[in-house]
Structures are given as C-alpha cells and as structure tokens.
Amino acid sequence: MHALHNIHATLVPGAVIVDTQPVSARPQVASGGVSFGSLDMRAWLDTIQAIDERVAETVRIGLYELQHESRFVVTDTFDDGPECAGIVNGWRGTRVPDSVASQLGATTSQVTVQQEIRLRLFRSEP
C-alpha cells in the first residue's frame, strides 16, 4: 500500500489511474483450434487478492475512487509450443500442467493462451 500512497502524492486531484490484471484461474491453451488444456494460475489469483485488499484500503481511506471496472479476453499468441512454454513458465504464480507442457513441447505451429483481464479506472481524490 506504500506505493499507492506515493503515487497518490504525485497526482493532481481527479487524475485517472488505469489498473489492469489477468484474473483467469485457468486460461485455455490451444493450437489450430485444438485445446491443450489450461494453465494453473490459482497462485497468481492469491497475489491478485492481496493486491485487491491493499487497493480497497486506499479506496476506504479516500485516496482513490473506483470509476469503472470491466473484463475482457486477451489472446496471447506464440510462434510455437516451446516459445509459449518458455514464456509462460516465467509468469509469476503460473504452473504449466505436465499434460499441457508435453503438448507444447511437440507443437511447431502457433499457440494461443486466452486470459480474462480486469480493467479498473480509479480517480485520485484530494
């Protein structure tokens, strides 16, 4: 929450802050229209919950006001399975199940990961 206080101190009243977070617990992985299964991002959602608690505190004490919240799907596209696996394995709080990892290792065509993204707009309060 310290960072949110520091940011607030630099903003003019009424400034808008954009907050985006992936919020899918199990985003789907596919290639050529065939599903490989899903990633396990439940640990990431624990991080999101902790962030949400800190943000809620700044709203409660009057630093920010939530103006808008929406969700949409973003599709990440990778050249092939090994590229996808290499990148996704580096995502915090993400586990690639063995069955998905083996399919990614053998895939030479494009791979997609579809994630639900939350977009929030906060207004800075005086």
Beta strands, then each sheet from edge to edge (+ up, - down):
strand 1: 16-22
strand 2: 28-31
strand 3: 34-38
strand 4: 64-78
strand 5: 111-124
sheet 1: 1+ 5- 2+ 3-
sheet 2: 1+ 5- 4+
end
